[in-house]
Amino acid sequence: MHTSTTSTAPLIAWTVAELQQATQGVWYQGRVPQGDIKRILTDSRHAEMGDAFLALKGERFDAHTFMTQVQAQGCQVAIVSSPLPELDLAQLVVPDTRLALGHLGQFRRQQYPHLKVIALTGSSGKTTTKEMLGSILARLAPTLITRGNLNNDLGVPMMLLELRPEHQYAVMELGASHIGEIDYTSNLVAPEVAGILNIGTAHLGEFGGREKICQAKSEIYAHIQAKGTAIVPAADDFFATIQQNAAAHQQLSFGDGGDIYATEIQLGAQSSTFKMHTPQGTVDIDLPFAGAHNVENALAASAFALAIGIDLADIVLGLAQAKGAKGRLNFIQHQQYTLIDDTYNANPSSMRAAAEVLLQQQGVKVMLMGDIGELGESSRDEHAALGHDLAQLPLDYVIAVGEFAQDTAAGAEHAQHVHAFSTQAETLPFLLDLIQQHQNQPMSFLFKGSRYTHMETLMADVMEKL
């Protein structure tokens, strides 16, 4: 069954000729290694005999400085941009090791022309949609799925290096932190089907506007294979632009007004049911995920699956068995308390969606909101707007924590049930006092914030005291 943990399956070895062919590198001083290379690594701590260590260089680091260490660990092959003459290693010299990693990933991808590859991007919902697709496809055949957040110009080729002959499907998540990144990664993965889930405000600060985010995400359509399909979000306010950006391909749309849409939606505390209408027919879906946004994610997953020829009956089964990723609306029941762990990450739209899920829960409803990062100059305004919207919902308490907590409270016009704290240490006593006040009542807590806020720490502290 599909999981998102590190793969333990053996990787396919590289011959010396393949390594040289993929990178177009030159062996330093003509020293060519003997035997095959079992894997290509970028983490010096794990490099050992039989590996090739690829020395990446960034703005703040240069892995060439770890070459002595990898040699001491028994590693005898390195891929470098600056050879070190004093080392007793076979060094394959390339102009840029970051690009060499891309070439290696692309070479591995090209060895499996019959592999059906799905590429997806979006401002929110990528991880959950990816997990839903993994559940649908892994029931049918071995499937490679992006692990964790390996979705950038380094992570995507690293995932491609894990391809093996038995894989029949691959689900690749592509992230964007600048214009051109998805153009680069979608070229490496050469998808048969590619699509955008939505255009939100994640990374707003880096792009300087939603139009630019739409432009960056739309690069995913640039490298769809001939006769492939573009997936487009019918209910998104950038739908017309996205449709235009994907005009070179046949399209399948999801969401209200799309080819694949939902009716008779029933949202439960921890699950949902709905009728899904598709060009292949209408089916009843039992989804073990809470929230209207996850109905949308399920429609998207179904669109991708249908586009690569998956049967509707298999989609129904796969969605019914899907599990959320760690820190993505995971429910923890403890006595009369429900704790919702949604601490993996946050953006303004996912914060609003999570609040709607909290509203479906039992008892006193407490929202614990950490800061949202990567909003740039819009940070204060976005937190204030969020505070305003959350204050309108029938939540019992909204507790903002962090640098922008006061902006959230100000946006809520300092409503009595909205509280702001600078740190988790300040929040904890208030929270425990709240639990004491309501000790005989059921309570539901939602913990959510951007990754760097580590809201799971606050959740663990609370659980310890319950």
N, C-alpha and C positions, 0 to 999 in steps of 0.2 A: 504494500500500500504506500502511497505517496506521503513523504514527509519533507519538511524543509530543513532537516539537519544536514550536516556535512556528509557528502557521499563517502561510503566506505568501499564502493566497487573499484576494482583495479582499473586504472586508466590505460588507454592504448599507448603503447610505447612509440617513440619517435625514432626513426633512423637518422643517422648523421646527415644523409643526403636530403631527407625531408626538412630537417631543421634549417639547412643551408638554403634550400629551394624556397621555403616559405618566407624567410627573412631577407634573402639576397645578401646575407652577411658574408664576411671574409674571415677565415680562421687566422688568428694572429700568429705571425711567424710560421705559418703553414702547419701549426700543430693541430692535428685532427684527432678527436677522441676515438677510442676503440669501443665497439658495441653500441647497443641502442640506449636511448635516454628514456627512463621510465616516466618522468613527469617534468613539467616546467613550473618552477616556483618563483614567486616574487617575495615570499616571506623568508628572510635569511634564517630565522630561528628553526625552521623545519627542513632546511636543505641538508641532504645527506648523499652518500654514495649512490650513483645511478641517476641523480637529478641534474637538471640544468637550472642554474640560478640566474634569473633575469633581473638585472640591476636597474630599477626605475629611478628616475631623477625628477624631483618636483621643485616647487619654489622654495620649500623649507627643508627638503631632505635630499640626500643622494645616497642610494643604496650601494654605490660603488665602494663606500667606506666600510661595508660589511664583508668585503671579499675575502679578507684574511680569515675572518670567522668562519665563513662557509667552507673554505679550504680545510680548516682545522676540523670541521665536522665530517670530512670525507668526501665532500662534493668536488667533482673533478672537471665540471663543465660550467662555463658562465657565458651569458649573452650580455655584452657591454657596449657602451658608446665610447668609453675611454679605457683602453686596455692598460693593465698594470703589469709592466715587464718583470717585476720582482716575484710575481706569483707563479706557482707550479700548477697552473690550470690551463685547460684548453679554453681559449677565449674567442667567441664568435663576435666579431666587431660589426656593429650596425650603426647607421647615422643617428637613430633615435630609438631608444629601447621601448618607449611608450607605443610608438607606431609598430615596432617589431612585434609587440604583444598582440596588437590588432591583426597583423598579417598572419600570425600563428593561429589565432582564433578563426580567422576567415579561411585559412587553409584547411583546418579541421572540419569546418562547416561544409566546405566544397567537396570533401571526401564522401559526404552522404547526400547526394542529390535527391534521393527519394524521401528524405526526412520532411515531414510536414511541420513547418515552423509558423507559429503565431507570434506577432510582436504587438505589444500594447503599451500605451502611455496615457497620461491624464494627470490632472492636479490632485485628485483624490480617488481612492477606491482601487488603485493598482494592485496592491498586495492581496486584498480580498478577492478581487476578480481572478487574479492569478491562481489563488488557492482553489477557487471554485472550478476553474478550468483544469487544474491539476487533478481534482477529484473526478471530473468527468472523463478525462483522457487516460489517467493511470489505471482505471478499471479495465481498459481495453487493451493497452499495450504499454511497454516501457516508455516513460516520458521524462524528459529533462525539463526542469522548471527553475527559473531564477531563484536563487537562494538569498534570503535576507535582502540587503539593499545593493546587491551586485548588479546595478543597473546603469552604471556610467561608462565612460570610455575605457576604463580599466576593468570594471566588473563584468561587462558583457563579454569581452574576449576570454576572460578567465572562466566564465560559465561554458563557453563554446569548447574550451579545452577539455571539458568533462564529457563531451559527446562520445558515445560508444556505438558499435554496429547495431546493437539490439534496439536502440532508441528509434521509435517510429514517429514520436511527436516531440516538439520542444515549445515551451511557453516562455518567451523572453520579455521581461519587463524592461522598458527603456525609459530612463529618467533624463531630464534636461536641466542643466544649471546655466547653460549659455547657448546662444544661437549656434547652430552647426553641429552640436554634440549628437543629436538624434540622427541627423543626416549621416554622420560617421558610423554610429553603431547599427543603424538599420541596413547600411551597406554591408556590414560584416555578417549580419544574421540572414540576409536575403529572404524575408518572410514570404510565405504564400498568402497569408492574411495579416493585415495590420490595421490598427485602429486607435482612435482617441476616445477615452471615456468621458471626459469633460474638460472645460477650461475654467479653472477656478483662480484663486489668488495665492496658491502656494508659490514660493520663490518670486513673489511680486517685486520685492526689493532688487533682485538681481536682473530682472527683465525690464522694469520700469513701465509696466502696463499690461493689461490682459491681451491686447492686440498682439504684443510681442510674444507673450506666452503661447498664443494660438499659432503664431508663425513658427515658433520653435517646435511645438508638438506636431505640427502638420508635416514636418520633415519626415515623419514616420512613413508617409505614403510614397516617398521618393524611390524606394528600392523594392517595391512589391514585385514578385515574379510575374512574368507574362501570364495572363488568364487568372491572376490572383484577385483577391477581393479586398476592398477598403471598407472597414467598419466605421460608421459615423453616428454620433449621438443626436437623435432627432429632437430631443427636448432641450438641448443646450442653446443658450442665446447666441452662440457663435456658429450654430448649425449651418447657416447659408455659406459662411466663409469656409468652414471645414469641408463642406460638400464640393465647393469650388476647388479647394486645394487638392481634393482627391479625385478630381474630374477625369483623370487619365484611366481610372479603373472602374470595374463594375462595383456597385456599392450595396451594402446591406445596412439598414439603420435600425436602431433600437430606442426604446423609450416612447413616450406619448407622441402619437403622430407618425411613428416609425413602422418598419416592416415587422418588428418583433416588439410586442407591447403587452402590458398586464391590465387585467380587469379583475373586479371582485377581490381586491386586495384586503386581507385581514391581517393587521399587525398585532402580534402577541407580545408578551413580555420578553420572550427569548427566541421567538420564531415568527415566521410569516407564512401565509398561504395566499395563492393567487392563481388565476387562469392566465396562461401564457399563450398568446396568439402569434403564430409564425406562418410563413408561406407554406410550411409543410403540415400545418394543422394546429389544433388547439389542444393544450394539455393542462392538467392540474399540477401545480408545483407546491410541494411541502418543503419549505426552506428553513433549515435550522439556524437562521440568523435573524436578529432583531433589526427593525428600522426600515423605513421606506427607501433609504439610500442603498440598502443591501438588496432590495427588490430590483432596483436599477442595475446594480452590479451583476445580479443573476441574469438579467435580460442581456447585458453586455456579454457575459460569459457564454450564454446560449447562442448569441449571434456569431461569435468567433467559432464556436464548435460547429454550428450548422454550415458555416462557410468552408470548413475543411471536410464536410461530408459526414459528420457524426449524426447518427440516428436520433430522432426526438426521444425515443424510449430510453436511450442511454444517457441523454442529457437529464431527463427526469430523475433517474437513479443516481447519477453523479451529483446533482445538486442536493438531493436528499441526504447524501452521505458526507457532504462537504464539512470541513472543520475550519474554524477561523485560525489565523496566525496568532502567535503569542502576542499579547498586548493589544489585540484588536477585538474590542467588545467581548472579552472573555468574562463569563459570569462565575462568581465565587459565592457560594451560599455558606453562611456561618451563623448558626442559631437563627435569630429573626432578622439577620442582616444580609443584604445582597450587596456585594461589592462588584462593580463593573470595571474591569481593567482594560482601559482603552489608551494606555500610556505609550504605545509604540511611536506615535507622532501626532501632529495636529496641524490643521490649517483652518481658516475661518469657516469654510463650508462644512468640513468634517466635525468641527466643534458644535455647530448648530444641529447637525444630523444626530450626533451623540446625545445632545440635550433632549431631542425628541424621543430617543430610546429610553432615557431616564424617566420621561413622563409616563411611559407604559408600565413602570414598576410599582411595587407595593409600598405603602406606608409613607414615611417622611422622606422626601426626595432632596438629596444634597449633591450639588454639582461642585467638584473641585477642579478648578481650571488653572493650569500652569500657563506660562507665556507661550505665545506662538512666535517662532523665529522666522527669519528670512523675508520679512515684510518691508525692510528698508525704511525709507522716509514715511511710509504709510502706517508704520507700527502703531503709533498712538491712536490714529484715526480708526484703524481696523479694530483695535481692542475696545475703543469707545463704542463703535457701532455694534460690536458683539455684546457688550454690556447692556446696551439699549435693548437689543433683541431678546437677550436672555431674561431681562427684568420683566418682559411682557408675558413670559411663560409661567404657568402655574407650578413653578418649582418652589420648594419651601426655603431652600438656602442656595445661594450662589456664592462660592468662596473662591476669589481670585488670588493667586499666589505668584509673586515675582515682580520683576522690574516694571511691568505694565499693568499691575493689579489696580493701581489707583486710576488709570485711564479707563479700565473696565467699569470700576465703581462710578466714575464721573459720567460715563456714557449711560449708566443706569440711573442717573440723577440721584445717586446715593440712596436708592431705595432701601428700606430697612432690612430686607432679607438678603441684600448684596453686601458682602464683606471683602475687604482687601488686606492682604498681608504681604510683606516684602520677602519673607523666607518661610520655608517649610517648618523650621524650628518654632517660629511664632504661630504658625497655623495649628500645629498639633494640639496644644493645650485647649485652644478654642474648640477644636473638633471633638476632643474627648469630653469636654464640658457639655457639648451639644448632645452627645450620645448618652451622657448621664441624665440630662433633662428629659430625654425621650426613652428611658431605659426599658419601659414595658411595651414599647411600640415597635412594629416592624420599620426598618429604615433601609433605604437604598442609596448607595453612594456611587457616583461616577468619577473616576480619576482620569484626567486627560491633559496632555500638554505636549509641546514639541519635545523631540528626543532628548535634547540637552538639558531639559528641566528635571528629568528623572523623577517624574511623579509616582513611579512605582515604589520609590523609597518611602514616600509619605504613606502610600497604601500599606506597605509592609509594617510601618510603625503603628498604624491604626490597628491592623489585624493582630499585632502582638498584644495589644491592650484589650481586645474584645473578649 
